[in-house]
Amino acid sequence: MGTRAHVALSWIAPLLLLAVWEGLARNGWIEPQVLPAPSKVVATAWKLGLHGTLLRDLGTSLLRAAAGFAIGGGIGFALGTLVGFSRLAEALIDRSVQMIRAIPFLALLPLVIVWFGVGEGQKIFLVSLGVAFPVYINTTLGIRQVDPKLLELGRVRGLSTALLIRRIVLPGALPSILTGVRYALATAWLALVVAETIGAQAGLGFLAMDAREFLRTDVIVLTIVIYALIGVLADSLARLLERRLLAWHPNYGAGR
């Protein structure tokens, strides 16, 4: 069975679920106030899109997620690289990072609001914080898992430390680093949802909270669907990046 057939099969269950959901809602088995029909959600999306509200809120959330991902991912990669190469850096940094990682977002939220208020800084900070940990952990793990025999071979061939890192260590750690990126993409949206529930004037989280006040379940379901679609798209882009950057790896490639 080819790749296209597998892709087609992967959509059978979601489409079947939508069909059942639509049928139950249209026949009154599900109350509209509890869970509106998919057709109603699509109509709501069309209406909000025409008014410009949906695109504005979606764009705001995407910009926050992108900024937080860039900042948190950069910090996580830098710290992970440092700890991966140095046992001294691990002793100085790792325990503190792991302690902060164990704190839930909701527990940090009051303190973050005191620091940054309820503006953009608070939201980008929370996204950055959530993104940094998966990248940090997987970068450290990837560097530590590089085969020592390859390192020894590089030294025998006379490679300098810089070339050893560029040609052996980082390529060997890349599968783990990209796995961290995939986890970080999911965490970015989780952190953003938490951040946008407090004091936001725009964004998907604000749209959902505003709809809750007016019992607009169609809008709430729409925001959930958008989060799901963005998550699937982001993961697909990450997998495409894996295939491009790891074409040399036997476990990756065009057929994966």
C-alpha positions in Angstrom: 0.0 0.0 0.0 1.5 3.4 -1.1 2.0 6.5 0.9 -1.0 8.2 -0.6 -3.3 5.3 0.4 -2.0 5.6 4.0 -2.8 9.3 4.0 -6.3 8.7 2.7 -6.9 6.0 5.3 -5.7 8.4 8.1 -8.6 10.7 7.2 -11.3 8.0 7.4 -11.8 8.1 11.1 -12.0 11.9 11.5 -14.4 12.2 8.6 -16.6 9.4 10.0 -16.6 11.1 13.4 -17.7 14.4 11.8 -20.5 12.6 9.9 -21.8 10.9 13.0 -21.5 14.2 15.0 -23.5 16.1 12.3 -26.2 13.4 12.1 -26.7 13.3 15.9 -26.8 17.1 16.1 -29.3 17.5 13.2 -31.6 14.8 14.7 -31.7 16.4 18.1 -29.6 13.8 19.9 -27.1 16.5 20.9 -28.4 19.8 22.1 -26.9 22.8 20.2 -26.1 24.5 23.5 -24.0 21.5 24.5 -22.3 20.7 21.1 -23.3 22.4 17.9 -23.3 20.6 14.6 -20.1 20.9 12.5 -22.1 22.7 9.8 -23.0 25.4 12.4 -19.3 25.7 13.4 -18.3 26.2 9.8 -21.0 28.8 9.3 -19.7 30.6 12.4 -16.2 30.5 11.0 -17.4 32.0 7.7 -19.3 34.7 9.5 -16.3 35.7 11.8 -14.0 35.5 8.8 -16.1 37.9 6.8 -16.2 40.4 9.7 -12.4 40.1 10.1 -12.6 39.0 13.7 -11.3 35.5 13.2 -8.3 36.4 11.1 -7.3 39.2 13.5 -7.4 36.9 16.5 -5.7 34.0 14.7 -2.9 36.3 13.5 -2.4 37.7 17.0 -2.1 34.2 18.4 0.3 33.1 15.7 2.6 36.0 16.3 2.7 35.4 20.0 3.4 31.7 19.5 6.1 32.4 16.9 7.8 35.0 19.1 7.7 32.8 22.2 8.9 29.8 20.2 11.9 31.7 18.8 13.0 33.0 22.2 12.3 29.9 24.2 13.7 27.6 21.5 16.9 29.6 21.2 17.4 29.6 25.0 16.6 25.9 25.3 19.0 25.0 22.5 21.8 27.2 23.9 21.5 25.7 27.4 21.1 22.2 26.1 24.2 22.5 24.0 26.2 23.9 26.9 25.0 21.1 29.3 25.4 18.4 26.7 29.1 19.2 26.2 30.1 20.1 29.8 29.6 18.2 33.0 30.4 21.4 34.9 27.6 23.3 33.1 25.3 20.4 34.0 26.2 20.7 37.6 25.6 24.4 37.6 22.4 24.6 35.4 20.5 21.3 35.1 19.0 21.0 38.6 17.7 24.6 38.5 16.2 24.0 35.0 14.5 20.8 36.1 13.0 22.5 39.2 11.5 25.3 37.1 10.2 22.7 34.6 8.3 20.9 37.4 6.2 24.1 38.2 2.8 24.1 36.4 1.9 27.1 34.2 -1.1 28.0 36.3 1.1 28.1 39.5 3.5 30.6 37.8 0.7 32.7 36.2 0.1 35.1 39.2 3.9 35.8 39.5 4.2 36.3 35.8 1.4 38.8 35.9 3.1 40.7 38.7 6.3 40.8 36.6 4.9 41.7 33.2 1.3 42.7 33.8 -1.3 41.3 31.4 0.2 42.6 28.2 2.1 40.9 25.4 5.2 40.3 27.6 3.3 38.0 29.9 2.0 35.9 27.0 5.3 35.6 25.1 7.2 34.8 28.4 4.9 31.9 29.2 5.2 30.5 25.6 9.0 30.9 25.8 9.1 29.1 29.1 7.1 26.2 27.9 9.0 25.9 24.6 12.5 26.0 26.3 12.2 22.8 28.3 11.5 20.2 25.5 14.2 21.8 23.3 16.7 21.9 26.2 16.1 18.2 27.3 16.2 16.8 23.8 19.3 18.8 22.8 21.1 17.6 25.9 20.0 14.0 25.3 20.9 14.1 21.6 24.5 15.3 22.3 25.0 12.8 25.1 23.8 9.9 22.8 26.3 10.5 20.0 28.3 7.3 19.5 31.7 7.7 21.2 33.3 5.6 18.5 32.4 8.3 15.9 34.0 10.9 18.1 37.1 8.8 18.4 37.2 8.3 14.7 37.0 12.0 14.2 39.9 12.6 16.5 41.9 9.9 14.7 41.2 11.7 11.4 42.6 14.9 12.9 39.4 16.9 13.1 39.5 20.0 15.2 37.0 20.4 18.0 34.9 22.8 15.9 34.8 20.4 13.0 34.1 17.5 15.3 31.0 19.3 16.7 29.8 20.5 13.3 30.3 17.2 11.3 29.7 14.6 14.0 28.1 15.8 17.2 25.4 18.1 15.9 24.3 15.8 13.0 24.2 12.9 15.4 22.1 14.9 17.9 19.8 16.3 15.2 17.1 13.6 15.4 16.7 14.2 19.1 16.7 18.0 18.7 14.0 17.9 16.1 11.9 15.6 18.3 12.3 18.4 21.0 11.1 20.9 18.4 7.9 18.8 17.7 7.1 18.6 21.4 7.9 22.3 21.8 5.4 23.2 19.1 2.6 21.5 21.0 3.7 23.0 24.3 3.7 26.5 22.7 0.0 26.3 22.1 -0.7 24.9 25.5 1.1 27.8 27.1 -0.5 30.3 24.9 -4.0 29.1 25.7 -3.2 29.6 29.4 -1.7 33.0 28.8 -4.6 34.3 26.6 -7.2 33.5 29.2 -6.0 36.4 31.4 -6.3 40.0 30.3 -6.1 39.4 26.5 -7.9 41.8 24.2 -7.3 39.6 21.1 -6.3 36.1 20.2 -7.9 32.7 20.0 -7.9 32.3 23.8 -9.6 35.7 24.1 -12.2 34.7 21.5 -13.0 31.5 23.4 -13.3 33.2 26.8 -15.5 36.0 25.3 -17.7 33.3 23.7 -18.0 31.6 27.1 -19.5 34.7 28.6 -22.3 34.6 26.0 -22.7 30.8 25.9 -21.6 30.7 22.3 -20.6 27.1 22.1 -20.2 27.3 18.4 -17.4 29.8 18.8 -15.8 27.8 21.6 -15.8 24.7 19.4 -14.4 26.7 16.5 -11.4 27.8 18.5 -10.8 24.2 19.7 -10.9 23.0 16.1 -8.5 25.8 15.0 -6.1 24.8 17.8 -6.3 21.2 16.6 -5.7 22.1 12.9 -2.8 24.4 13.8 -1.3 21.6 15.9 -1.6 19.1 13.0 -0.1 21.6 10.5 2.8 22.5 12.8 3.6 18.8 13.4 3.4 18.1 9.6 5.9 21.0 9.0 8.2 19.6 11.7 8.0 16.1 10.1 8.8 17.7 6.7 11.8 19.4 8.3 12.9 16.0 9.7 12.8 14.4 6.3 14.8 17.2 4.7 17.5 17.6 7.3 17.8 13.8 8.0 17.7 12.5 4.5 21.0 10.8 5.3 19.6 9.0 8.3 18.4 5.3 7.7 15.3 5.8 9.8 14.2 9.0 8.0 13.5 9.8 4.4 10.9 10.5 1.8 8.9 7.3 2.5 8.6 7.9 6.2 
